[in-house]
Amino acid sequence: MPELPPMSPPVKRSVTIGGHRTSVSLEDAFWRELREIAKAQEVPAAALIAAIDAKRPPEVGLATALRLYILAEVLKRQA
């Protein structure tokens, strides 16, 4: 039987991207990790979100792009 990490439902937060407000729903663990990544890169979390949004394919939602980016960064750190 797999051991599960602490879980929470997604939390919706408002962000401004290119001067437009939008909402993104992510689980607390992803929000925390996103802030840590932004801090390590010495950029505001909003700027990191905007950069990811600008590079994501149009068929991929912002929340999905953020989760995949965070996963890639965590895996990179572990390598």
N, C-alpha and C positions, 0 to 999 in steps of 0.2 A: 504494500500500500504506500503511495507517495506521501511524503510530508509536504504540507502546503505552507507557504509563507503567510504572514499576516495579510489579510485582504480587506479592502474597503471598496465601496461602490465608487464609480467615477465622480469627480468633483468638477463642476463647470466653473470656469474662470473667464473673465473678459480680458481680451488683449487687443491692442491697437496695432494693426498691420497696414503700413502705407497710408496712415491717416484714417483708416476705417476700423471701427470697433467690431469685433467678432467674439464668439464664445467658443471655447474648446473644453471638452470633457476628457479628463485623464484621471486615473487612479492616483491617490496620494503618493505612492511609491514613485510613479513617473514624474510628478511635479517636483518632488524632492530631488530626484536625480537630475532633472533638467536644470534646476537651480545650481546644483553642484557643478555640472558641466559648464554652465555659463560663468560661474565664478572662476573655475579653472582656466577658462579661455579669456577671462577678464573683460567680459561683455555683459550688458544687462540681459536678463532672461528674455525680455521682450524683443531685443535685437536678435538674439539667437533664434527665437520663434519666427521672426520675420525672414531671416536668412533661409531657414528650412522651408518656409512657405514659398519663397521665391524660387527655390530649386526643385520642389516636388512636381512630379508629373500631374497634369490636371485631373486624371482619373483616380488619383490617390487623395483621400481626405487628409486634412491637416492633422487630426488626432492620430491617424495611422502613421503618417510621415514622422510625427514627433516620437511615437513609440518605437518605430523602427530605427530612427536616428539614435535614440537613447540606448537601445539594445546594442547597436553597432559600437557605440562609444564604450559601453560597459565591457563588451567582449574584447575590444581593442586594449583596454586597460588590463584585462586579465591575461592577455597573451604575453 
